[in-house]
Amino acid sequence: MGQQVTNTDQQLTLRQAQDDVDQWIQTIGVRYFSELTNLAQLVEEVGEVARVISRTYGEQSFKPSDEKVELSDELADVLFVLICLANQTGVDLTEALKRNLDKKTKRDATRHQQNAKLK
């Protein structure tokens, strides 16, 4: 029987998510796929998110095989692979997201408020 990776009763930080995914890979997944394989996996998972969104919010109809697919599960698959890539390339997602939000805040401080398309 596998080990429990996360306590689902607690909020999960990005750091804890990275640690939990790493623990899962080391104990259940055996090892990380190569970075190129994980990139292909990420693209595949994003495609699955696109399929669910196009059928839920767009004009596409659901196929019988798609009807039980949940957007939340597909988004979690994207996050899992993204975390794998971060772990194996040494990216701390907490710090990366903080820097990214700071960059966007400085760059876009007034840009979106001044965008007539958003009003």
N, C-alpha and C positions, 0 to 999 in steps of 0.2 A: 504494500500500500504506500502511496506517495505521501510526502510531507505536506502539511498545510503551509501555503506560502504567505497568505495575507489574512489579517484579521479584518473581516468585512464590516465589523461594527465601528471601526475607526475611520476618520478621514485619512486619505492617502496623499501624502506629499509627492512631488516629483522625485525627490531623493529616495523615498521609500519605494516608489514604483520601480525606479531603476534597480534598487537592491532586490526587490521581490522578483523582478524578471530575471536578474542574474542568478538568484538562488534557484528559480525554476529551471533555467537553462542548465545549471550545474547538476541538479539532482534528477530532473525528469527529461530534459531535452538533450542530454548528453554533452553537447557543445554548441557553440554558435555556428550558424551557417556562415559562409564567407560574406563579406560586405557586398559583393556583387549579387550573390544569391538573395541576400536580404533586401537589396534595392529592387530586384525583380519581384520579390514577395510584397514589398511596399506598394509598388505600382499595381500589382494584382489586387491587393486589398482596397486601394483607393478606387479601383474600377468597380469593386463590389459595392462600395459606398455610393458611387455614381449610379449604379444600376438600381439600388433601392430608392434613391432620391428621384430618379427619373420616373420610376413607377409610382411613387407616392405623391410627388408634387408636380410631375410633368405629365405628358400625354401618353407615355408608355403604359401598357396594361401589364398586370402581373401574370406570369406563367404559373402553372400549378406548383412548380418546383420553387418559386420565389415567394409564395404566399406566407410562409412561416419565417422568413428571414427578417431580422429586426435591425433597424438602423443602429441602435445602441451597440449591438454585438459587432457589427461591421466596423463601426468607429473604434471600438475597443481593439479589434484586430489590427487596425492601422496604428493605433497607439502602441500596441505590443511590439510590432516590427520596428517602429520608429525608436522605441526605447532600446531594442536590441542593437540597432545601428549606433545609437548614442553610446551605449555601454562599450561596444567593441572598438569604437574610435576615440574613446576617452572624453566624450562631451558630457559635462555636467548640465543637464537640462534646466535645472533651477537657475543657475548663473546665466546660461544662454538666454533663457526667456526674460530674465530681468534686464539684461543688456539690450535685448531686442525691443522690449517695451519702452525702455529709455530712449533708444534710437528713434522709434516711431513717434514718441511723444514730442521729442525735439523737432523732428522733421515735419510732422503733421499737426503742429500745435493749432494752426488755424485753417489748414488746407481743406478739411472736410466741412467745416462750418461755412466756408466760402464757396463750396461746390454747389452750384445752382441745381445740379441733377439730383442732389440729395434733399432738396427742400420740397 
